[in-house]
Amino acid sequence: MGKTQRIAIVGAGLGGAAAAGLLQQAGFQVDVYEQAPEFSRLGAGIHVGPNVMKVFRRLGIEKPLEAMGSKPDFWFSRDGFTGDYLSRIPLGNFAKREYGAAYVTVHRGDMHLLQMDTLAPDTVQFDKRLETITDSGDDVHLTFADGTEARADIVIGADGINSRIREALLGVEAPNYSGWVAHRALIRGDQLAKYDLTFEDCIKWWTEDRHMMVYFTTGKRDEYYYVTGVPHPAWDFQEAFVDSSREEMFEAFQGYHPTVQALIECTEEVTKWPLRNRNPLPLWSRGRLVLLGDACHPMKPHMAQGAGMAIEDAAMLTRCLSETGLTDYRTAFALYEANRKDRATRVQAVSNANTFLRTQEDPAWVFGYDVYEQPLREGIAA
Ligand code: FAD
């Protein structure tokens, strides 16, 4: 009897956790290696489109996510100065009917925990920062910063924008700084009661070169969240993010609508993050190594679909490996790339351009997509 074939996933972020859950559900033996010392409720708000909820349906977490998150009836876009409506994109029951699932906004950490809970016990190892990866042709050898090592038949690089596995495939290259930063702040819902203003469930305030996206992260509306896009000439900090301040926010959003001013007034803590991206990669896999999510196609976050693409990738890769079996991973990887690259690249381009839903447009190509309903287009094995 041959030895059990194993898949290693490096990175237990939103894409890695989805891949692990779906592959285990499909019967594969999966080990996940994550550099963080433990799970933590990282990040702030996240949009989860119906395209992603359809994948979560397979994982059994669609209903709990829907129950915990906010389900906006519309995505509004408004002029930051005048408050005029630029678009009213129907979500709510319309999304369920037209796109086949709900549109949810939620805390990223709460969603991530639901995802992690789908994994088989003891299949995630924390404190495992990948250092080297060697594809011998027969299997893959991984070494970690703590001095341990592992072997696997194939390795999925779900290790984010600074992916070591992308480096192994394509060489060391820092991502591009886009020239924009994102400020992120969570506001207690009860703080809003003192204003005679309407705080809409999901709204993006726009002016020419900047914006502020605002939404609730819970169904109870007790946590409101904003994330901005603001030009910032250079990112001179060593850290992944730095503290910002209410003063900096008032300056960046001078002249904006009173509702935005009220949100800044309510801000207790606000952080500032560089927005980075990469050009589309010339390859997504080589030999026994394959990439997904931000390791493969990082983007500015303005379409709120970066994690969506990582999770769709996870679903398509599982579909392709189930189709071919693990032994024929080359065909699976070629199929995967052939069936994901156009969509991920299109979303990456629109997200980087920051045009999505600014004016009244039909988002069905994004939200209506069902990764399980796509006829598989043939790929060419590398
Ligand atoms: P990540 O979630 O970054 O996970 C990578 C994991 O790999 C991490 O856990 C990391 O610790 C681990 N790792 C890295 N290196 C190593 C190593 N050497 N060894 C072991 N482990 C390693 N997307 C949406 O869909 N909706 C939104 O509303 C949204 N809003 C956003 C707002 C902002 C401000 C930003 C910056 C992004 C936003 N995104 C959003 C994008 C989304 O967060 C990312 O696209 C998504 O997290 C990518 O998932 P991933 O699994 O590929 O990478």
Residues whose N, C-alpha, C, O or C-beta is under 5 A from the ligand:
A	BS01	FAD	V10 G11 A12 G13 L14 G15 G16 Y33 E34 Q35 A36 G45 I46 H47 K128 R129 L130 A158 D159 G160 R164 A182 L292 G293 D294 A295 P301 A304 Q305 G306 A307 G308 A310
